[in-house]
């Protein structure tokens, strides 16, 4: 019985650190994506050249997500609040879901 518990503990320990690493990586990627969204919003206030490589990269990274969310978010006074909604969802994932998974991973590795 002790041997089974020991193997189970070793298995949980071995899963804890990779899970924690994956959660940390996803957290950083979502943080970077938030900055990409902010850069795209700031660029949208100006009239950038659509052929500019930076503009194309930002639009290619943000528009697919915005296009999926845009039908559910109405325009408010002519303002598109889609980026705000996406940032709010990213914030919820980072502070809610990922923090819980991080805590679970740390508990598994102890």
C-alpha positions in Angstrom: 0.0 0.0 0.0 2.8 2.4 0.8 4.5 1.6 -2.5 1.3 2.5 -4.5 1.0 5.8 -2.6 4.6 6.5 -3.3 4.2 5.9 -7.0 1.0 8.0 -7.1 2.9 10.8 -5.3 5.8 10.6 -7.7 3.3 10.7 -10.7 1.6 13.8 -9.3 5.0 15.4 -8.6 6.1 14.7 -12.2 2.8 16.2 -13.6 3.0 19.3 -11.3 6.0 21.1 -12.8 5.1 20.6 -16.5 1.6 21.8 -15.7 2.9 24.8 -13.9 5.3 25.6 -16.8 2.4 25.3 -19.3 0.2 27.6 -17.2 3.1 30.1 -16.9 3.7 30.0 -20.7 0.0 30.5 -21.5 -0.1 33.4 -19.0 2.8 35.2 -20.7 1.3 34.6 -24.1 -2.0 36.1 -23.1 -0.1 39.1 -21.6 1.7 39.6 -24.9 -1.6 39.2 -26.8 -3.1 42.0 -24.6 -0.3 44.3 -25.7 -0.9 43.3 -29.3 -4.6 44.2 -28.9 -3.6 47.6 -27.3 -1.2 48.3 -30.2 -3.9 47.4 -32.8 -6.3 49.7 -31.0 -3.9 52.6 -30.9 -3.0 52.1 -34.6 -6.7 52.0 -35.5 -7.1 55.6 -34.2 -4.7 56.8 -36.9 -5.0 56.0 -40.6 -2.0 53.6 -41.1 -0.9 52.2 -44.4 -2.7 48.8 -44.8 0.4 47.5 -46.6 2.7 48.2 -43.7 4.0 44.9 -42.4 3.5 45.9 -38.7 -0.1 46.8 -39.4 -0.7 43.6 -41.3 0.8 41.5 -38.5 -1.3 43.2 -35.9 -4.5 42.9 -37.9 -3.8 39.2 -38.7 -3.3 38.5 -35.0 -6.4 40.4 -33.8 -9.0 40.5 -36.5 -9.9 36.7 -36.4 -10.7 37.0 -32.7 -12.5 40.3 -33.1 -14.6 38.9 -36.0 -15.8 36.1 -33.7 -16.7 38.4 -30.9 -18.0 41.4 -32.9 -21.5 40.0 -33.6 -22.2 39.8 -29.8 -21.0 43.3 -28.9 -23.1 46.2 -30.1 -21.7 49.5 -31.1 -22.0 52.1 -28.4 -22.1 55.6 -29.8 -20.3 54.5 -32.9 -17.5 52.9 -30.9 -16.4 49.3 -31.4 -16.0 47.9 -27.9 -14.8 44.5 -29.2 -11.2 45.0 -28.1 -12.4 45.9 -24.6 -14.5 42.7 -24.4 -11.6 40.6 -25.6 -9.2 42.2 -23.1 -11.7 41.6 -20.4 -12.0 37.9 -21.3 -8.2 37.6 -21.4 -8.0 39.3 -18.0 -10.6 36.8 -16.6 -8.6 33.9 -18.0 -5.3 35.2 -16.6 -6.6 36.1 -13.1 -9.2 33.4 -12.7 -8.6 30.3 -14.6 -4.8 30.3 -14.8 -4.3 31.3 -11.2 -6.4 28.3 -10.1 -4.5 26.0 -12.4 -1.2 27.4 -11.2 -2.2 26.8 -7.6 -3.3 23.2 -8.5 0.0 22.6 -10.2 2.0 23.9 -7.2 -0.1 21.7 -4.9 0.6 18.6 -7.1 4.3 19.2 -7.1 4.7 19.4 -3.3 
